[in-house]
């Protein structure tokens, strides 16, 4: 294989490798968004050994009444997301269940009016519960996945704009390379035709 052919094969392999990484990352990124999962990076050791600083977890929004003790949940405290485990679920009042009856007295349907819940959280590595009781309006969602360590940087570092920029740059570099090669080939042919 000549030097030009080797260079061409290397160029194609590099282009398709970059494009493959961009497309795979985009598919994962948009797949998670489509599934309603947001990624959060753990920044403190409060959840060790379950989650360490630098770990990335996927949080899916859930109805606050689905959250149970022991779930790992993200909530907002002073505008900052916190990922801790639910230590206690407190009911504020009672659920009100209303039976809608038919004229003959049989129950046609049941309407449940749920009362707000409050949550007490604790980091797995913390000796005491978090200082503030969390209201259900502060809940972001429950952990649905943990991104494996080798992929955690890629999972949180790429925004939609970054992915598009990488894709456009890869395609632009490939087109520029192809145009340069075509121009060089055209010059070679002109020289050859002038000589003969």
C-alpha positions as CSV (number, residue, x, y, z in Angstrom):
1,X,0.0,0.0,0.0
2,X,1.4,3.4,-1.0
3,X,1.8,6.3,1.4
4,X,-1.2,8.1,-0.1
5,X,-3.5,5.1,0.3
6,X,-2.3,4.6,3.9
7,X,-2.9,8.3,4.7
8,X,-6.4,8.0,3.1
9,X,-7.3,4.9,5.2
10,X,-6.0,6.7,8.4
11,X,-8.0,9.8,7.5
12,X,-11.2,7.8,7.0
13,X,-10.7,5.7,10.1
14,X,-10.1,8.9,12.2
15,X,-13.2,10.6,10.7
16,X,-15.5,7.7,11.3
17,X,-14.1,7.2,14.9
18,X,-14.9,10.8,15.8
19,X,-18.2,10.6,14.1
20,X,-19.0,7.4,15.9
21,X,-18.2,8.8,19.3
22,X,-20.3,11.9,18.6
23,X,-23.2,9.9,17.3
24,X,-23.1,7.4,20.2
25,X,-22.8,10.2,22.8
26,X,-25.7,12.1,21.1
27,X,-27.9,8.9,21.1
28,X,-27.3,8.3,24.8
29,X,-27.7,12.0,25.6
30,X,-31.0,12.4,23.7
31,X,-32.2,8.9,24.8
32,X,-31.8,9.9,28.5
33,X,-33.7,13.2,27.8
34,X,-36.4,11.3,26.0
35,X,-36.7,9.0,29.0
36,X,-37.1,12.0,31.3
37,X,-33.7,11.4,33.0
38,X,-31.5,14.3,34.0
39,X,-27.8,13.7,35.0
40,X,-26.4,15.0,38.3
41,X,-22.8,14.9,39.5
42,X,-22.1,14.0,43.1
43,X,-19.9,16.7,44.6
44,X,-19.4,15.7,48.2
45,X,-18.6,12.5,50.2
46,X,-21.9,12.6,52.1
47,X,-23.3,9.6,50.2
48,X,-20.2,7.3,50.5
49,X,-19.9,4.4,50.0
50,X,-23.0,4.3,47.8
51,X,-22.0,7.3,45.7
52,X,-18.6,9.1,45.7
53,X,-17.6,12.6,44.5
54,X,-17.5,12.5,40.7
55,X,-20.1,9.8,40.4
56,X,-22.9,10.7,38.0
57,X,-26.5,9.6,38.7
58,X,-29.6,9.8,36.5
59,X,-32.6,11.3,38.2
60,X,-36.1,10.8,36.9
61,X,-39.0,13.0,38.0
62,X,-41.6,11.0,40.0
63,X,-44.8,11.8,41.8
64,X,-43.9,12.7,45.5
65,X,-46.3,10.0,46.7
66,X,-44.2,7.3,45.0
67,X,-41.1,8.2,47.1
68,X,-40.5,5.8,49.9
69,X,-38.0,5.6,52.7
70,X,-34.6,4.3,51.5
71,X,-34.9,5.9,48.0
72,X,-32.1,8.0,46.7
73,X,-33.7,11.3,45.8
74,X,-32.6,14.7,44.4
75,X,-34.1,17.8,46.0
76,X,-33.4,21.5,45.8
77,X,-32.0,23.3,48.8
78,X,-31.2,27.1,48.5
79,X,-31.2,26.7,44.7
80,X,-28.7,23.8,44.7
81,X,-29.5,20.2,44.0
82,X,-28.8,17.7,46.8
83,X,-28.8,13.9,46.3
84,X,-29.4,12.1,49.6
85,X,-31.4,9.1,50.8
86,X,-34.9,9.4,52.3
87,X,-34.7,8.7,56.0
88,X,-38.4,9.4,56.8
89,X,-41.6,10.3,55.0
90,X,-44.0,12.4,57.0
91,X,-47.7,12.8,56.2
92,X,-49.0,16.3,56.7
93,X,-52.7,15.6,57.5
94,X,-54.5,12.6,56.0
95,X,-55.6,11.7,52.5
96,X,-59.3,12.4,52.0
97,X,-61.1,9.7,50.1
98,X,-64.5,10.5,48.8
99,X,-66.9,7.8,47.5
100,X,-69.2,8.8,44.7
101,X,-72.3,6.7,44.9
102,X,-75.0,5.7,42.5
103,X,-78.7,6.3,43.5
104,X,-78.9,2.7,44.7
105,X,-76.1,3.3,47.2
106,X,-73.3,1.3,45.5
107,X,-70.0,3.0,45.0
108,X,-69.5,4.3,41.5
109,X,-66.0,5.7,41.9
110,X,-63.5,6.9,44.5
111,X,-61.7,10.2,44.5
112,X,-58.6,10.6,46.6
113,X,-57.4,14.0,47.6
114,X,-53.8,13.6,48.6
115,X,-52.3,15.8,51.4
116,X,-48.8,17.1,51.1
117,X,-45.8,15.1,52.2
118,X,-42.6,16.2,53.9
119,X,-39.3,14.3,53.7
120,X,-36.4,13.9,56.0
121,X,-33.1,13.1,54.2
122,X,-29.7,11.8,55.3
123,X,-26.5,11.2,53.4
124,X,-25.3,7.6,53.8
125,X,-22.0,8.9,55.3
126,X,-23.6,11.5,57.6
127,X,-24.2,10.8,61.3
128,X,-27.4,12.8,61.5
129,X,-30.4,13.7,59.3
130,X,-30.2,16.8,57.1
131,X,-31.1,19.9,59.1
132,X,-34.1,21.0,57.0
133,X,-37.3,19.1,56.4
134,X,-37.9,19.0,52.7
135,X,-41.3,19.9,51.2
136,X,-42.6,17.9,48.2
137,X,-42.3,21.0,46.0
138,X,-38.5,20.8,46.5
139,X,-38.3,17.3,45.1
140,X,-36.6,16.9,41.7
141,X,-36.9,13.1,41.3
142,X,-35.6,9.7,42.3
143,X,-32.4,8.0,41.2
144,X,-33.0,5.7,38.3
145,X,-29.4,4.9,37.2
146,X,-25.8,5.4,37.9
147,X,-23.4,6.2,35.0
148,X,-20.4,3.9,35.1
149,X,-17.1,5.8,36.0
150,X,-15.4,5.7,32.6
151,X,-18.4,7.4,31.0
152,X,-19.3,9.9,33.7
153,X,-17.1,12.7,32.4
154,X,-18.5,12.3,28.9
155,X,-22.0,12.1,30.2
156,X,-21.9,15.5,32.0
157,X,-19.4,17.4,29.8
158,X,-21.3,17.3,26.5
159,X,-24.2,19.7,26.0
160,X,-26.3,19.6,22.9
161,X,-24.4,22.5,21.5
162,X,-21.0,20.8,22.1
163,X,-22.2,17.6,20.4
164,X,-23.4,19.6,17.3
165,X,-20.1,21.5,17.3
166,X,-18.0,18.3,17.4
167,X,-20.1,16.8,14.6
168,X,-19.9,19.9,12.4
169,X,-16.1,20.2,13.0
170,X,-15.6,16.5,12.1
171,X,-17.6,16.8,8.9
172,X,-15.9,20.1,8.0
173,X,-12.4,18.6,8.6
174,X,-13.3,15.6,6.4
175,X,-14.6,17.8,3.6
176,X,-11.6,20.1,3.8
177,X,-9.3,17.1,3.7
178,X,-11.1,15.7,0.7
179,X,-11.0,19.1,-1.2
180,X,-7.3,19.4,-0.5
181,X,-6.7,15.8,-1.8
182,X,-8.8,16.6,-4.9
183,X,-6.9,19.8,-5.6
184,X,-3.6,18.0,-5.2
185,X,-4.8,15.3,-7.6
186,X,-5.9,17.9,-10.1
187,X,-2.5,19.6,-10.0
188,X,-0.8,16.3,-10.5
189,X,-2.9,15.5,-13.6
190,X,-2.3,19.0,-15.0
191,X,1.5,18.5,-14.6
192,X,1.3,15.1,-16.2
193,X,-0.7,16.3,-19.1
194,X,1.7,19.3,-19.7
195,X,4.7,17.0,-19.7
196,X,3.3,14.6,-22.2
